Each structure stands twice: as C-alpha cells, then as structure tokens.
Amino acid sequence: MGVNKKHILQGAQNQEFALDISYSEQGNPKGTIIFCHGFKGFKDWGCWQMIADYFVNNGFAFVKFNFSHNGMGLEDASDFTALEKFSINTLGKEMEDIASVEHFLLNELRLEIPVINTQNIFLIGHSKGGVAALLYCSHKQTTIKKVVTWASPFDFHRSWNAKFVAQWRAAGVQYIKNARTNQMMPLKIEILEDLESNKAYYDLSLASKKMTIPYLILQGTNDAAVKMEEFNLLKKHFTKAKHQIIDGANHVFGGSHPYVGDALPEHTQELVDYTKNFLL
C-alpha cells in the first residue's frame, strides 16, 4: 500500500516550498523519481498524483513539489496566492529548487525513510519543467541517472517577441493570462533582465553539448502549446536522446484540472508506460 508524506523545503532565495513523496513501505527497488511541473503548473494539478501512484505500483518512489516561485502557497491547493513570487521566477531559481530536492533525498530522506531507494534518482520535467530539468542535468553536478521530458519546449522564451518585450520594458511588467483561473499573472522586468544576462546559460543548443545523462523525449502530436518543431529541435541537438511521439496527445496528455476519472487518460497511460520502460 502506498504512503504519501509531505515536507517543506527551502529553495531559491531561501523561500520555502511544498513537496510530497509517494512510496511503498515494502520498498521502492527501482529508485526515486523527481517530477518538475510546468509554467503555471503545480504539484497537485490534475492527475499528477495518479501518475505518482502508478510509479509506486511499479517499484519507484515519486517526489513532486511546487517550485519555490511558482505562485503557490505552502498548503495543498490549486489557487495562485503568491503572485509576487511568480512575478520573479526564473529558470535559474527552478534549477536551485531541483538542487534542494536532490540534496534532501540524498542527505535527509535517506536517513528518515531508509526503505526509499535514493541510489537511483531520475528526473522528469513537464513543459517548462522539462527545460529546467535539462539545464540542471547539463550544468550541475548531480547523481541523477536518467532524465525524461514530457511536452518540453526547446526554447521556453520563444514566444516573447520584440513587441511583447518592448511593451514589457515600457511598463516594467508583463502579464500572462491563466486560462484556468482567469488570473492575469505578472512577469516583472527582472525576469527579462535575468534572461538577457543568462542567454547562453539557458540555451539548450549549448547545454546539449554538455549533458551526458541518458534522456528520453516524449511529445504529443496535438499539442497546441508546444509544437512538433520544438520536439524536432530537441531531437536535433540532443543527438543521443531516445524519443517517442504519442499520436493525438495534447499538452497535458488528456489530463485536466480537476481530474475526476478513476483511471489515467489514454494518452497519459502511454506517457507513463514509455517513461517507466525507459527508467527500468
């Protein structure tokens, strides 16, 4: 029977964030998966917990967390109540948060719950979380054995065109609408300045030359947010990566929030099966 345990960790700029780990008290011989959510995402979205349970049933422990600046509070919720943090979130901060999670697994969780296998740690990133995961595995010293991206863009900032940036500079802030909550979510000028000063560091065409960790790219053909061109660019630059397309799948592989089904959506089931087989 699966267990779910909650923790509060400290990440970028000493900000706290919520994390939970699903595992089996009978053991998790295959290893531990760290899951990174996407832009405007959060750890308790849709069927992420059902995915966690799937992996626990297949011999893994599964860690999901809210990035420290994703706009969520520390409680389990689906509302963005910390937009000030969201407004200054960067890929660099997300990489710091992943480092905090890996450090927690290796140094604290190993002692607190010895049954959890931290010898084999894997990283999965959905959408923008995939970019953060790839940058982390390219630039940081890590024990992560394999990395998987689900519907990851090649360039997260690709849609920030000259007009968008000019308006941003003039106003000092830009806004992205959250279709689910109807909130206008702010992006302060600090995000643009961070991007400009770290352009090469965030460039996956350069990062790909440094990454040696086995990598699987998963992408749906009906993704309105991340087009197949992004998938093709990932394939082009991460030349040793394995890859698989899921025909007809959208950006969230058939999921939704809230998700009320009692089984994983068909495309999500394909997604987790491909992922599991790669990690084994």
Backbone hydrogen bonds in HBPLUS format (Angstrom, degrees):
<---DONOR---> <-ACCEPTOR-->    atom                        ^
c    i                          cat <-CA-CA->   ^        H-A-AA   ^      H-
h    n   atom  resd res      DA  || num        DHA   H-A  angle D-A-AA Bond
n    s   type  num  typ     dist DA aas  dist angle  dist       angle   num
A0003-VAL N   A0023-TYR O   2.72 MM  20  5.36 160.3  1.75 162.1 169.3     1
A0023-TYR N   A0003-VAL O   2.88 MM  20  5.36 153.0  1.96 148.1 157.0     2
A0005-LYS N   A0021-ILE O   2.90 MM  16  5.34 162.2  1.93 147.1 150.1     3
A0021-ILE N   A0005-LYS O   2.85 MM  16  5.34 158.3  1.89 150.9 157.3     4
A0007-HIS N   A0019-LEU O   2.78 MM  12  5.18 159.6  1.82 157.9 156.5     5
A0019-LEU N   A0007-HIS O   2.96 MM  12  5.18 155.6  2.02 156.7 152.8     6
A0009-LEU N   A0017-PHE O   2.95 MM   8  5.47 160.6  1.98 161.7 162.9     7
A0017-PHE N   A0009-LEU O   2.83 MM   8  5.47 148.3  1.93 145.5 151.8     8
A0011-GLY N   A0015-GLN O   2.71 MM   4  5.36 174.7  1.71 152.4 153.7     9
A0014-ASN N   A0011-GLY O   3.06 MM   3  5.33 127.7  2.34 143.9 137.0    10
A0015-GLN N   A0012-ALA O   3.03 MM   3  5.84 165.0  2.05 124.1 128.1    11
A0066-ASN N   A0018-ALA O   2.98 MM  48  5.71 159.9  2.02 162.8 167.6    12
A0020-ASP N   A0064-LYS O   2.93 MM  44  5.72 163.9  1.95 169.1 174.5    13
A0064-LYS N   A0020-ASP O   3.04 MM  44  5.72 163.2  2.07 165.3 170.0    14
A0022-SER N   A0062-PHE O   2.86 MM  40  5.15 166.1  1.88 147.4 150.0    15
A0062-PHE N   A0022-SER O   2.83 MM  40  5.15 160.0  1.87 150.0 156.5    16
A0027-GLY N   A0024-SER O   3.00 MM   3  5.40 163.2  2.03 111.7 116.8    17
A0031-GLY N   A0028-ASN O   3.21 MM   3  6.00 153.8  2.28 122.2 128.4    18
A0030-LYS N   A0059-GLY O   2.86 MM  29  5.23 149.7  1.96 145.2 148.7    19
A0061-ALA N   A0031-GLY O   2.89 MM  30  6.32 155.6  1.95 149.2 157.5    20
A0032-THR N   A0120-ASN O   2.83 MM  88  6.28 159.1  1.87 163.9 170.9    21
A0122-PHE N   A0032-THR O   2.84 MM  90  6.19 159.3  1.88 155.4 160.5    22
A0033-ILE N   A0061-ALA O   2.84 MM  28  6.16 163.5  1.87 146.9 149.7    23
A0063-VAL N   A0033-ILE O   2.70 MM  30  5.92 172.5  1.70 171.1 173.8    24
A0034-ILE N   A0122-PHE O   2.79 MM  88  6.11 159.4  1.83 151.5 157.2    25
A0124-ILE N   A0034-ILE O   2.83 MM  90  6.14 163.6  1.85 169.8 171.8    26
A0035-PHE N   A0063-VAL O   2.77 MM  28  6.03 154.9  1.83 165.1 173.8    27
A0036-CYS N   A0124-ILE O   2.78 MM  88  6.13 156.2  1.84 154.8 163.2    28
A0126-HIS N   A0036-CYS O   2.95 MM  90  6.26 168.1  1.97 175.2 173.7    29
A0041-GLY N   A0038-GLY O   2.88 MM   3  4.81 140.0  2.04 127.6 123.0    30
A0045-TRP N   A0042-PHE O   3.24 MM   3  5.63 159.1  2.29 121.7 120.5    31
A0048-TRP N   A0045-TRP O   3.06 MM   3  6.01 169.3  2.07 155.1 158.6    32
A0051-ILE N   A0047-CYS O   2.97 MM   4  6.31 149.6  2.07 150.6 159.5    33
A0052-ALA N   A0048-TRP O   2.89 MM   4  6.26 152.3  1.97 146.2 154.1    34
A0053-ASP N   A0049-GLN O   2.91 MM   4  6.24 158.1  1.96 149.2 154.3    35
A0054-TYR N   A0050-MET O   2.97 MM   4  6.22 149.9  2.06 141.4 149.6    36
A0055-PHE N   A0051-ILE O   3.07 MM   4  6.44 159.6  2.11 154.2 157.9    37
A0056-VAL N   A0052-ALA O   2.96 MM   4  6.28 155.6  2.02 151.1 158.7    38
A0057-ASN N   A0053-ASP O   2.91 MM   4  6.14 157.9  1.96 150.0 155.6    39
A0058-ASN N   A0055-PHE O   2.99 MM   3  4.90 140.6  2.15  94.6 106.8    40
A0060-PHE N   A0055-PHE O   2.95 MM   5  5.33 163.2  1.97 144.3 141.8    41
A0059-GLY N   A0056-VAL O   3.11 MM   3  5.29 158.2  2.16 114.5 112.6    42
A0070-ASN N   A0067-PHE O   3.07 MM   3  5.18 153.8  2.15 123.9 118.2    43
A0082-ALA N   A0071-GLY O   2.93 MM  11  4.40 156.6  1.98 136.0 129.9    44
A0085-LYS N   A0082-ALA O   3.05 MM   3  5.67 132.9  2.28 112.5 122.6    45
A0086-PHE N   A0082-ALA O   3.30 MM   4  6.72 160.2  2.34 144.0 149.5    46
A0087-SER N   A0083-LEU O   2.90 MM   4  6.01 146.4  2.02 144.1 152.1    47
A0088-ILE N   A0085-LYS O   3.05 MM   3  5.60 163.2  2.08 116.2 121.5    48
A0089-ASN N   A0086-PHE O   3.23 MM   3  5.22 172.5  2.24 110.9 110.8    49
A0188-LYS N   A0087-SER O   2.85 MM 101  5.27 165.1  1.88 134.6 139.8    50
A0094-GLU N   A0090-THR O   3.10 MM   4  6.45 155.9  2.16 146.8 153.6    51
A0095-MET N   A0091-LEU O   2.94 MM   4  6.23 150.3  2.03 148.3 155.9    52
A0096-GLU N   A0092-GLY O   3.11 MM   4  6.43 150.5  2.20 143.2 150.9    53
A0097-ASP N   A0093-LYS O   3.00 MM   4  6.35 149.6  2.09 146.7 155.1    54
A0098-ILE N   A0094-GLU O   3.00 MM   4  6.33 155.9  2.06 148.7 154.5    55
A0099-ALA N   A0095-MET O   3.03 MM   4  6.30 155.5  2.09 145.2 151.9    56
A0100-SER N   A0096-GLU O   2.99 MM   4  6.34 147.3  2.10 143.0 151.9    57
A0101-VAL N   A0097-ASP O   2.99 MM   4  6.36 151.7  2.07 149.1 156.5    58
A0102-GLU N   A0098-ILE O   2.91 MM   4  6.22 166.6  1.93 157.1 160.2    59
A0103-HIS N   A0099-ALA O   2.92 MM   4  6.06 163.2  1.94 149.6 154.5    60
A0104-PHE N   A0100-SER O   2.96 MM   4  6.10 153.2  2.03 141.6 149.0    61
A0105-LEU N   A0101-VAL O   2.98 MM   4  6.29 158.5  2.03 153.7 158.7    62
A0106-LEU N   A0102-GLU O   3.03 MM   4  6.25 162.6  2.06 153.1 157.5    63
A0107-ASN N   A0103-HIS O   2.90 MM   4  5.86 148.9  2.00 149.1 156.9    64
A0108-GLU N   A0104-PHE O   2.94 MM   4  5.14 150.1  2.03 129.6 139.2    65
A0109-LEU N   A0104-PHE O   2.85 MM   5  6.08 170.0  1.86 157.5 161.0    66
A0111-LEU N   A0108-GLU O   3.06 MM   3  5.49 133.4  2.29 107.0 118.4    67
A0112-GLU N   A0108-GLU O   2.89 MM   4  6.12 161.3  1.93 154.1 160.4    68
A0113-ILE N   A0109-LEU O   2.83 MM   4  5.59 173.0  1.83 150.4 152.8    69
A0116-ILE N   A0113-ILE O   3.05 MM   3  5.96 166.2  2.06 129.1 132.7    70
A0145-LYS N   A0121-ILE O   2.76 MM  24  5.86 162.0  1.80 168.9 175.0    71
A0123-LEU N   A0146-LYS O   3.05 MM  23  6.47 161.0  2.08 154.6 160.7    72
A0148-VAL N   A0123-LEU O   2.85 MM  25  6.32 150.7  1.93 155.4 164.6    73
A0125-GLY N   A0148-VAL O   2.96 MM  23  6.46 153.1  2.03 155.9 164.5    74
A0150-TRP N   A0125-GLY O   2.84 MM  25  6.13 162.8  1.87 153.5 156.8    75
A0129-GLY N   A0126-HIS O   2.88 MM   3  4.94 132.4  2.11 144.0 132.1    76
A0127-SER N   A0150-TRP O   2.89 MM  23  6.21 163.1  1.91 161.9 164.9    77
A0130-GLY N   A0127-SER O   2.79 MM   3  5.27 144.7  1.92 112.2 123.0    78
A0131-VAL N   A0128-LYS O   2.97 MM   3  5.18 122.5  2.31 101.8 115.9    79
A0132-ALA N   A0128-LYS O   3.11 MM   4  6.54 162.4  2.14 156.6 160.3    80
A0133-ALA N   A0129-GLY O   2.96 MM   4  6.05 152.6  2.03 137.0 145.0    81
A0134-LEU N   A0130-GLY O   2.95 MM   4  6.15 158.9  1.99 147.3 152.2    82
A0135-LEU N   A0131-VAL O   2.94 MM   4  6.16 164.7  1.97 155.8 160.0    83
A0136-TYR N   A0132-ALA O   2.91 MM   4  6.03 155.7  1.97 145.6 152.8    84
A0137-CYS N   A0133-ALA O   2.98 MM   4  6.20 162.0  2.01 148.7 153.1    85
A0138-SER N   A0134-LEU O   2.97 MM   4  6.08 130.3  2.23 138.4 151.6    86
A0138-SER N   A0135-LEU O   3.22 MM   3  5.02 132.1  2.46  90.4 103.5    87
A0139-HIS N   A0135-LEU O   2.88 MM   4  5.93 158.1  1.93 153.3 157.7    88
A0140-LYS N   A0136-TYR O   2.99 MM   4  5.42 157.8  2.04 144.0 148.6    89
A0147-VAL N   A0214-PRO O   2.97 MM  67  6.40 159.5  2.01 158.9 165.6    90
A0216-LEU N   A0147-VAL O   3.03 MM  69  6.56 149.6  2.13 148.9 158.5    91
A0149-THR N   A0216-LEU O   3.04 MM  67  6.55 157.7  2.09 163.8 170.7    92
A0218-LEU N   A0149-THR O   2.95 MM  69  6.04 154.0  2.02 159.9 168.4    93
A0151-ALA N   A0218-LEU O   2.91 MM  67  6.20 166.0  1.93 153.4 158.0    94
A0158-ARG N   A0155-ASP O   3.13 MM   3  5.36 159.4  2.17 120.8 120.0    95
A0160-TRP N   A0157-HIS O   3.09 MM   3  5.58 164.8  2.11 118.6 123.3    96
A0161-ASN N   A0159-SER O   2.94 MM   2  5.59 125.2  2.25 109.3  93.2    97
A0165-VAL N   A0161-ASN O   2.93 MM   4  6.18 163.3  1.96 159.2 164.2    98
A0166-ALA N   A0162-ALA O   2.87 MM   4  6.00 155.1  1.93 146.0 153.0    99
A0167-GLN N   A0163-LYS O   3.04 MM   4  6.27 162.1  2.07 152.1 155.9   100
A0168-TRP N   A0164-PHE O   3.02 MM   4  6.18 148.1  2.12 140.0 149.6   101
A0169-ARG N   A0165-VAL O   2.87 MM   4  6.16 159.6  1.91 153.6 157.5   102
A0170-ALA N   A0166-ALA O   3.04 MM   4  6.22 158.3  2.09 145.2 151.3   103
A0171-ALA N   A0167-GLN O   2.98 MM   4  6.12 157.8  2.03 148.2 153.4   104
A0172-GLY N   A0168-TRP O   2.69 MM   4  5.46 141.1  1.84 146.5 157.3   105
A0189-ILE N   A0172-GLY O   3.19 MM  17  5.17 133.7  2.42 142.7 131.7   106
A0174-GLN N   A0187-LEU O   2.91 MM  13  5.09 154.6  1.97 138.6 146.9   107
A0187-LEU N   A0174-GLN O   2.70 MM  13  5.09 148.2  1.80 153.9 154.0   108
A0176-ILE N   A0185-MET O   2.86 MM   9  5.08 159.4  1.90 139.4 145.4   109
A0185-MET N   A0176-ILE O   2.77 MM   9  5.08 162.8  1.80 146.8 143.8   110
A0178-ASN N   A0183-GLN O   2.82 MM   5  5.29 161.6  1.85 162.0 167.8   111
A0182-ASN N   A0178-ASN O   2.61 MM   4  5.13 138.5  1.78 155.1 165.6   112
A0191-ILE N   A0188-LYS O   3.02 MM   3  5.89 152.2  2.10 123.0 128.3   113
A0193-GLU N   A0189-ILE O   2.96 MM   4  6.28 162.3  1.99 156.2 161.7   114
A0194-ASP N   A0190-GLU O   2.85 MM   4  5.99 151.1  1.94 141.9 149.7   115
A0195-LEU N   A0191-ILE O   2.96 MM   4  6.22 156.6  2.01 146.8 153.1   116
A0196-GLU N   A0192-LEU O   2.96 MM   4  6.23 161.8  1.99 151.9 156.4   117
A0197-SER N   A0193-GLU O   3.01 MM   4  6.18 153.2  2.08 145.5 152.4   118
A0198-ASN N   A0194-ASP O   2.99 MM   4  6.02 124.7  2.31 140.1 153.6   119
A0198-ASN N   A0195-LEU O   3.26 MM   3  5.18 140.9  2.43  94.5 105.5   120
A0202-TYR N   A0198-ASN O   2.91 MM   4  6.10 150.7  2.00 163.1 170.2   121
A0203-ASP N   A0200-ALA O   3.17 MM   3  5.04 158.2  2.22 101.5 108.1   122
A0206-LEU N   A0203-ASP O   3.13 MM   3  5.55 136.9  2.32 106.4 116.9   123
A0207-ALA N   A0203-ASP O   2.93 MM   4  6.23 163.7  1.95 149.6 155.1   124
A0208-SER N   A0204-LEU O   2.87 MM   4  5.64 152.2  1.94 138.2 143.7   125
A0209-LYS N   A0206-LEU O   3.17 MM   3  5.68 146.5  2.29 110.0 118.3   126
A0210-LYS N   A0207-ALA O   2.89 MM   3  5.41 154.5  1.95 115.6 123.8   127
A0211-MET N   A0207-ALA O   3.28 MM   4  6.56 136.6  2.48 150.0 162.0   128
A0242-LYS N   A0215-TYR O   2.85 MM  27  6.22 158.4  1.90 166.9 163.5   129
A0217-ILE N   A0242-LYS O   2.84 MM  25  6.24 156.9  1.89 142.8 148.7   130
A0244-GLN N   A0217-ILE O   2.90 MM  27  6.32 148.6  2.00 165.0 175.2   131
A0219-GLN N   A0244-GLN O   3.26 MM  25  6.70 149.1  2.36 152.3 159.0   132
A0246-ILE N   A0219-GLN O   2.78 MM  27  6.06 152.8  1.85 146.2 152.3   133
A0221-THR N   A0246-ILE O   3.26 MM  25  6.35 151.4  2.34 141.3 141.0   134
A0222-ASN N   A0249-ALA O   2.86 MM  27  5.22 144.1  1.99 144.9 147.7   135
A0230-GLU N   A0227-LYS O   3.01 MM   3  5.68 140.5  2.17 115.2 123.9   136
A0232-ASN N   A0228-MET O   2.89 MM   4  6.21 157.9  1.94 153.4 159.8   137
A0233-LEU N   A0229-GLU O   2.98 MM   4  6.23 145.1  2.10 140.6 149.4   138
A0234-LEU N   A0230-GLU O   2.98 MM   4  6.33 156.0  2.04 149.7 156.1   139
A0235-LYS N   A0231-PHE O   2.97 MM   4  6.28 162.2  2.00 151.5 156.3   140
A0236-LYS N   A0232-ASN O   2.90 MM   4  6.05 153.1  1.97 141.1 148.9   141
A0237-HIS N   A0233-LEU O   3.04 MM   4  6.22 158.1  2.09 151.5 155.1   142
A0238-PHE N   A0234-LEU O   2.83 MM   4  5.74 163.1  1.86 153.9 159.7   143
A0241-ALA N   A0238-PHE O   3.07 MM   3  5.53 161.8  2.11 116.3 122.1   144
A0249-ALA N   A0246-ILE O   3.15 MM   3  5.70 166.7  2.17 132.5 135.3   145
A0253-PHE N   A0250-ASN O   3.19 MM   3  5.00 167.6  2.21 105.2 106.7   146
A0255-GLY N   A0252-VAL O   2.94 MM   3  5.35 165.1  1.97 119.3 123.8   147
A0268-THR N   A0265-PRO O   3.06 MM   3  5.15 116.4  2.48  98.7 114.8   148
A0269-GLN N   A0265-PRO O   2.86 MM   4  6.14 154.7  1.92 159.0 166.8   149
A0270-GLU N   A0266-GLU O   3.12 MM   4  6.50 154.1  2.19 146.1 152.4   150
A0271-LEU N   A0267-HIS O   2.96 MM   4  6.17 156.9  2.01 142.2 149.0   151
A0272-VAL N   A0268-THR O   2.89 MM   4  6.20 164.4  1.91 160.2 161.1   152
A0273-ASP N   A0269-GLN O   2.99 MM   4  6.09 152.3  2.07 144.5 152.6   153
A0274-TYR N   A0270-GLU O   2.96 MM   4  6.17 168.3  1.97 157.2 159.4   154
A0275-THR N   A0271-LEU O   3.04 MM   4  6.22 158.3  2.09 145.0 151.7   155
A0276-LYS N   A0272-VAL O   2.82 MM   4  5.92 166.8  1.83 146.8 150.6   156
A0277-ASN N   A0273-ASP O   3.05 MM   4  6.20 170.0  2.06 152.5 155.0   157
A0278-PHE N   A0274-TYR O   3.13 MM   4  6.32 147.3  2.24 143.0 151.4   158
A0278-PHE N   A0275-THR O   3.13 MM   3  5.21 121.8  2.49  97.2 111.8   159
A0279-LEU N   A0275-THR O   3.00 MM   4  6.27 150.7  2.08 151.9 160.4   160
A0279-LEU N   A0276-LYS O   3.09 MM   3  5.16 118.2  2.49  96.4 111.6   161
A0280-LEU N   A0276-LYS O   3.00 MM   4  6.17 141.6  2.15 154.1 163.9   162
